[in-house]
Amino acid sequence: MPSVAMEKVMELEGIESALKALDVSFEELEADAIDAFEEYDKDKTGTISTKELRSFLSDLMLETVDVATANEVFKGVDTDSDGVLSMEEFILLMAKTYIDEAKGRQVTDEKKSEDIETTNANAVEFKKYDEDRDGELNATELKKFLDAYEGRACREDYVKDILKKYDSTGTGGLEMEEYLVFLASGKANSEDSRDRDMVKLFKKYDKDGSGKIDKKELRDLAKELVASGRVTEEKLNEMMADADVDEDGKVDYQEFVMLINDDEL
């Protein structure tokens, strides 16, 4: 026959499934609770005080539990409100900790399962865009993936940036592992953020707010773009000629973006 305390434990919602998940029997739960009770009943009064409960909870959670938290837990299990926990009340508390542990494991297992499903789905997508089946996404294949992933046509320079940052093996494409690292980084769908940074940079040099960068403003920009930091008149004229596609003597935003992404500067 189960004890009075264990009869109440058996009535707890979720206790059976929790013990099953933890591979613990009711008998083992009771034995564990009795052992813990005797260990933390430091003054051997046959009851657990709030101080003793706090010590038990701190060891259970592997971190110091504050007084307020210990008191809150205490009130939740001190069913007769006598200011101490009896063996029966402590066994109920232990049962509730088992239920909480089982729930925590379930959440962890579900998260692992979701991660595996996500990884598998991403692997399927990788194989879909790896058209030449060489085990990596080259620039063309990556652009097709990004276009579909972001729901719009991505710029070539954006694709180059992704390859430059995540092609850790230097093959010129993203292998499966590098592709998964890229997706996990949260950088996908971040082109809008990149555009905002580019606009902010453009406005920094468009000092008169005209919507275009004139030669004087371009000189300030050139000083930062050129590695040496020194810009000759010849170099400045060369940059203006290269960037000023419509030949109006100024650099508009689109021309500015092309200039910033010029690897030869």
Secondary structure as UniProt FT lines:
FT   HELIX           4..10
FT   TURN            13..14
FT   HELIX           15..22
FT   HELIX           26..40
FT   TURN            42..43
FT   HELIX           50..61
FT   HELIX           67..77
FT   TURN            79..80
FT   HELIX           87..129
FT   TURN            131..132
FT   STRAND          136..137
FT   HELIX           139..150
FT   HELIX           156..166
FT   TURN            168..169
FT   STRAND          174..175
FT   HELIX           176..184
FT   TURN            185..186
FT   TURN            188..189
FT   HELIX           191..205
FT   TURN            207..208
FT   HELIX           215..225
FT   TURN            227..228
FT   HELIX           233..243
FT   TURN            245..246
FT   HELIX           253..260
FT   TURN            263..264
//
